[in-house]
């Protein structure tokens, strides 16, 4: 436990600030583009917009916390200990709420895409605008309530287990839905290829689909996995030397979550040609 590997990783506050600002600008552009273009006023883009807002909250809470720490460290800001504790609770609730809502909307987007592919003809009757609004309101309400409970009873292992269970549920949901969608696309490509006698096209399309799926699930697991593994170790072995060593890298796990907020627009938003065109218009005012 006293080895060099267990000294943790000193992550400079400037890195937190830089990633937070990049994520904030990216997600702000996504929200502005979706609000500006009426062609993007559909349930799918509303869910992407909500994911962008969740990622913005991650960035804003991270920026606020880092700025307060820097100002207090340099003696620019002097605040009483009781006020600091209250501010810390508010920021932690904001971070927790944004984390839960971000995970929730990743799951909602996966379900929406699944319905788009497997129930294409009935999509507009299944995913009506009213149902989309109810879904979004429910996610935000559940995220706010759960974050309040989590921060209030964070020392209770049952609360941590609920959060871990929620992460595993979203991970399995995305895994099952996206693999099923990829299998269907692969089956259609194989049918088309056999009819047109173009196996090369089929293989390249399958590889491209597998690569996209790997990126999608890989980014999700890499960015969120270490943080939730950290929570699992808190529950299972809080005093074990190995676990104590792992805990010292907590700042790195937070950096990965902020990185996820930077990458999400690239995966879910910027791949749309319509949205990219609107983004360019927004950038050019």
C-alpha positions as MATLAB code, in Angstrom:
seq = 'XXXXXXXXXXXXXXXXXXXXXXXXXXXXXXXXXXXXXXXXXXXXXXXXXXXXXXXXXXXXXXXXXXXXXXXXXXXXXXXXXXXXXXXXXXXXXXXXXXXXXXXXXXXXXXXXXXXXXXXXXXXXXXXXXXXXXXXXXXXXXXXXXXXXXXXXXXXXXXXXXXXXXXXXXXXXXXXXXXXXXXXXXXXXXXXXXXXXXXXXXXXXXXXXXXXXXXXXXXXXXXXXXXXXXXXXXXXXXXXXXXXXXXXXXXXXXXXXXXXXXXXXXXXXXXXXXXXXXXXXXXXXX';
ca = [
       0.000    0.000    0.000;
       2.953    2.299    0.480;
       4.471    1.563   -2.937;
       4.934    4.019   -5.776;
       1.822    2.710   -7.543;
      -0.326    3.660   -4.564;
       0.617    7.318   -4.420;
      -2.267    8.160   -6.753;
      -2.209   10.408   -9.773;
      -1.800   14.141   -9.423;
      -4.280   15.515  -11.959;
      -3.725   19.276  -12.469;
      -6.768   21.479  -11.977;
      -6.011   23.082  -15.337;
      -6.854   19.755  -17.046;
     -10.226   19.631  -15.279;
     -10.901   23.220  -16.380;
      -9.859   22.623  -19.996;
     -11.916   19.451  -20.436;
     -14.867   21.063  -18.656;
     -14.792   24.082  -20.975;
     -14.464   21.949  -24.128;
     -17.379   19.765  -23.033;
     -19.483   22.805  -22.121;
     -18.945   24.462  -25.527;
     -19.575   21.227  -27.464;
     -22.808   20.365  -25.675;
     -24.015   23.972  -25.725;
     -23.637   23.942  -29.524;
     -25.621   20.692  -29.739;
     -28.481   22.141  -27.660;
     -28.466   25.393  -29.683;
     -28.509   23.506  -33.002;
     -31.410   21.261  -31.991;
     -33.436   24.211  -30.708;
     -32.691   26.255  -33.853;
     -33.575   23.682  -36.532;
     -37.263   22.664  -36.598;
     -36.349   19.557  -38.618;
     -34.582   18.291  -35.495;
     -37.657   18.690  -33.283;
     -38.293   14.952  -32.918;
     -38.094   12.538  -29.946;
     -34.691   11.160  -30.993;
     -33.064   14.603  -31.098;
     -34.844   15.691  -27.920;
     -33.222   12.736  -26.146;
     -29.827   13.725  -27.599;
     -30.504   17.292  -26.431;
     -31.235   16.028  -22.894;
     -28.011   13.983  -22.954;
     -26.145   17.157  -23.974;
     -27.771   19.075  -21.075;
     -26.746   16.285  -18.664;
     -23.179   16.432  -19.956;
     -23.279   20.234  -19.621;
     -24.250   19.815  -15.957;
     -21.273   17.492  -15.487;
     -19.032   20.186  -17.000;
     -20.588   23.097  -15.073;
     -20.422   21.299  -11.714;
     -16.831   20.237  -12.419;
     -15.869   23.785  -13.429;
     -17.569   25.308  -10.372;
     -15.882   22.903   -7.959;
     -12.440   23.339   -9.543;
     -12.732   27.154   -9.597;
     -13.779   27.292   -5.932;
     -10.857   25.032   -4.975;
      -8.356   27.149   -6.924;
      -9.669   30.421   -5.476;
      -9.555   29.089   -1.911;
      -6.097   27.546   -2.358;
      -4.688   30.904   -3.518;
      -6.448   32.851   -0.749;
      -8.579   34.850   -3.187;
     -11.795   33.466   -1.710;
     -12.233   33.099    2.047;
     -15.377   31.249    3.124;
     -16.481   29.832    6.463;
     -16.238   26.057    6.915;
     -20.019   25.667    7.348;
     -20.672   27.500    4.056;
     -18.063   25.338    2.304;
     -19.831   22.187    3.542;
     -23.199   23.411    2.203;
     -21.644   24.390   -1.136;
     -19.941   21.010   -1.324;
     -23.284   19.252   -0.807;
     -24.989   21.320   -3.516;
     -22.179   20.698   -6.024;
     -22.111   16.976   -5.185;
     -25.888   16.749   -5.691;
     -25.506   18.491   -9.052;
     -22.712   16.112  -10.091;
     -24.669   13.045   -8.945;
     -27.857   14.209  -10.684;
     -25.985   14.860  -13.934;
     -24.285   11.441  -13.747;
     -27.587    9.588  -13.196;
     -29.428   11.566  -15.897;
     -26.546   11.106  -18.363;
     -26.589    7.324  -17.840;
     -30.393    7.302  -18.085;
     -30.478    9.164  -21.392;
     -27.796    6.887  -22.857;
     -30.184    4.012  -22.087;
     -33.196    5.928  -23.462;
     -31.342    6.684  -26.731;
     -30.506    2.970  -27.085;
     -34.185    2.031  -26.606;
     -35.294    4.737  -29.062;
     -32.898    3.464  -31.732;
     -34.064   -0.097  -31.105;
     -37.709    0.938  -31.689;
     -36.644    2.872  -34.814;
     -35.114   -0.270  -36.344;
     -37.428   -3.063  -35.194;
     -40.727   -1.143  -35.223;
     -40.022    1.342  -38.027;
     -43.606    1.468  -39.351;
     -45.090    1.954  -35.879;
     -42.355    4.214  -34.506;
     -44.351    7.456  -34.641;
     -47.316    5.838  -32.894;
     -45.108    4.229  -30.221;
     -42.731    7.136  -29.553;
     -45.119   10.066  -29.668;
     -43.996   13.546  -28.676;
     -46.132   13.308  -25.532;
     -44.489   10.039  -24.451;
     -41.057   11.496  -25.174;
     -41.857   14.508  -22.950;
     -43.104   12.226  -20.145;
     -39.938   10.109  -20.463;
     -37.669   13.163  -20.271;
     -39.548   14.656  -17.307;
     -39.473   11.288  -15.494;
     -35.712   10.924  -16.004;
     -34.993   14.433  -14.701;
     -37.294   13.965  -11.689;
     -35.855   10.537  -10.849;
     -32.291   11.869  -11.227;
     -32.952   14.789   -8.871;
     -34.630   12.630   -6.211;
     -32.053    9.830   -6.407;
     -29.110   12.264   -6.228;
     -30.618   13.908   -3.129;
     -31.028   10.501   -1.465;
     -27.552    9.397   -2.519;
     -25.758   12.489   -1.160;
     -27.792   12.408    2.073;
     -27.135    8.692    2.758;
     -23.850    8.228    0.857;
     -22.324    6.312    3.803;
     -24.982    3.579    3.470;
     -23.789    0.599    1.402;
     -27.347   -0.107    0.223;
     -27.397    3.263   -1.580;
     -24.068    2.518   -3.251;
     -25.349   -0.901   -4.334;
     -28.414    0.736   -5.908;
     -26.174    3.078   -7.917;
     -23.915    0.183   -8.975;
     -26.979   -1.877   -9.936;
     -28.300    1.002  -12.032;
     -24.988    1.268  -13.931;
     -24.947   -2.494  -14.604;
     -28.559   -2.354  -15.783;
     -27.793    0.433  -18.294;
     -24.637   -1.391  -19.461;
     -26.494   -4.690  -20.046;
     -29.432   -2.869  -21.685;
     -27.154   -1.080  -24.159;
     -25.156   -4.261  -24.798;
     -28.235   -6.365  -25.579;
     -30.038   -3.734  -27.685;
     -27.050   -2.648  -29.776;
     -25.860   -6.212  -30.410;
     -29.397   -7.181  -31.468;
     -29.545   -4.165  -33.814;
     -26.131   -5.046  -35.256;
     -27.235   -8.679  -35.786;
     -30.322   -7.530  -37.709;
     -28.286   -5.134  -39.875;
     -25.775   -7.918  -40.537;
     -28.580  -10.289  -41.550;
     -30.021   -7.723  -43.987;
     -26.600   -7.041  -45.488;
     -26.004  -10.773  -45.930;
     -29.337  -11.129  -47.760;
     -28.580   -8.187  -50.048;
     -25.039   -9.437  -50.677;
     -26.206  -12.949  -51.606;
     -28.721  -11.529  -54.071;
     -26.272   -9.094  -55.656;
     -23.242  -11.395  -55.421;
     -21.122   -8.774  -53.623;
     -19.542  -10.492  -50.589;
     -16.839   -7.824  -50.329;
     -19.416   -5.112  -49.690;
     -21.062   -7.311  -47.054;
     -17.773   -7.943  -45.232;
     -16.750   -4.263  -45.247;
     -20.184   -3.168  -43.984;
     -20.126   -5.807  -41.239;
     -16.664   -4.709  -40.145;
     -17.772   -1.067  -40.137;
     -20.846   -1.930  -38.032;
     -18.788   -3.988  -35.588;
     -16.252   -1.160  -35.311;
     -19.011    1.394  -34.566;
     -20.545   -0.916  -31.949;
     -17.142   -1.475  -30.343;
     -16.515    2.276  -30.108;
     -19.993    2.936  -28.701;
     -19.860    0.327  -25.937;
     -16.095    0.630  -25.429;
     -16.230    4.385  -24.755;
     -19.152    3.868  -22.364;
     -17.360    1.122  -20.397;
     -13.935    2.834  -20.331;
     -15.338    6.184  -19.191;
     -17.815    4.918  -16.592;
     -16.412    1.507  -15.580;
     -13.514    2.631  -13.303;
     -15.752    4.988  -11.277;
     -18.328    2.279  -10.594;
     -15.600   -0.283   -9.898;
     -14.379    2.235   -7.317;
     -17.866    2.176   -5.729;
     -17.877   -1.648   -5.757;
     -14.556   -1.705   -3.877;
     -15.891    0.802   -1.320;
     -18.668   -1.694   -0.543;
     -16.639   -4.914   -0.687;
     -13.140   -4.098    0.617;
     -12.798   -0.552    2.023;
      -9.718   -1.396    4.143;
      -7.927   -3.850    1.858;
      -4.443   -2.560    0.764;
      -5.188   -3.190   -2.924;
      -8.512   -1.337   -2.695;
      -6.902    1.529   -0.793;
      -4.326    1.774   -3.571;
      -7.100    1.852   -6.193;
      -8.946    4.612   -4.298;
      -5.971    6.944   -4.714;
      -6.744    7.202   -8.466;
     -10.215    8.695   -7.932;
      -9.332   11.944   -9.756;
      -8.435    9.907  -12.842;
     -11.885    8.289  -12.784;
     -13.489   11.741  -12.604;
     -11.400   12.852  -15.588;
     -12.725    9.868  -17.568;
     -16.333   10.877  -16.775;
     -15.620   14.425  -17.973;
     -13.986   12.940  -21.103;
     -17.207   11.026  -21.724;
     -19.038   14.372  -21.783;
     -16.576   15.511  -24.466;
     -16.956   12.339  -26.557;
     -20.774   11.950  -26.345;
     -21.517   14.722  -28.899;
     -19.074   13.102  -31.353;
     -20.868    9.747  -31.042;
     -24.520   10.738  -30.751;
     -24.873   14.210  -32.278;
     -22.178   15.226  -34.754;
     -22.712   12.139  -36.942;
     -26.015   13.634  -38.181;
     -25.480   15.629  -41.391;
     -28.509   17.825  -40.666;
     -27.235   18.628  -37.187;
     -23.696   19.313  -38.451;
     -25.074   21.786  -41.000;
     -27.093   23.559  -38.294;
     -24.065   23.587  -35.985;
     -22.052   25.346  -38.684;
     -24.833   27.949  -38.991;
     -24.839   28.440  -35.210;
     -21.054   28.849  -35.129;
     -21.283   31.458  -37.894;
     -24.175   33.175  -36.040;
];
